[in-house]
């Protein structure tokens, strides 16, 4: 692993720290890695964003006490029903 030091404007550094704290639990290295990956390709950027969304959803589910398999099945069935009704319109 390589250690990297960069110099940026103070306001940019502060914004980076805020994002790292909010989205990466304060892990600056992980935040920088994701930022760099997002610059490498559109496909990777989409995957990084998807990963972030999945983690956010998982955190929200954990906060509410989790979801059972039966609840997931019910959510999927309700979603499919709404989607089919919307397609009919």
C-alpha positions, 0 to 999 in steps of 0.5 A: 500500500502506498501512502499519499499526501495531497494539498488542497484548498481548506474548504475542499478538505473540509468538504471531503472530511464531511463526506468521509464522516457521513458516507464512510464512517470517517474512513478517509482512505476508503473515501479517497479510494471511492473518489478515485474509482469514480474517476476511473470509469463510468461503470465503476462509478455506478458500482460504487454508487450502488454499493453506497446505496446498499450500505445506506439501506442496510444501515436503515434496516438494522436501525429498525430491527431488521426484516424477516424473509416473509416481510421481504417476500411481501414487499416484493409481491407488493412491488410487483403488483404496483409495477404491473398496475403501472404498466397497465396504465 
